Amino acid sequence: MSEQSALLRLLVNGDKEFKTTTLNVGSLTPTLFTSQLTVDYARKLVTFYNNSDATSGETMIGHSSAIFTGNSGENGYPLPIGAEITVPVFRKLNKVTGAEETLDIYLLCVSGEADIRVFEVA
């Protein structure tokens, strides 16, 4: 798919597939999000919702496992309990090869274990 086609597809509402999954995130190592869509459609968005209870579940989100210095999450973006983060474009086009690549998203729970709900739309 050309870059222009990929950008034009973003103007259309999701019409291929959507999937909701649960992701359990621990505090020892960052968890790489992996798509659960059954067909390899170009994703239009992915939403992460922190469904953890009040005693644990403070979660950080980031583009690389390396940003979580000492597993503290201090360089990640916070995903508070009861909050959601939407990433509108979940694929990127490699300008050198022209191939589509997925955008890596890592999650790390700072305290305990987090119950993260993921909603993907293609």
Sequence and secondary structure as in RCSB ss.txt:
>XXXX:A:sequence
MSEQSALLRLLVNGDKEFKTTTLNVGSLTPTLFTSQLTVDYARKLVTFYNNSDATSGETMIGHSSAIFTGNSGEN
GYPLPIGAEITVPVFRKLNKVTGAEETLDIYLLCVSGEADIRVFEVA
>XXXX:A:secstr
  HHHHHHHTTS   S EEEEEEEE SSS EE     SS     EEEEEE   TTS  EEEES GGGSGGGS TT
SEEE TT EEEES  EEE TTT  EEE   EEEESSS EEEEEEEE 
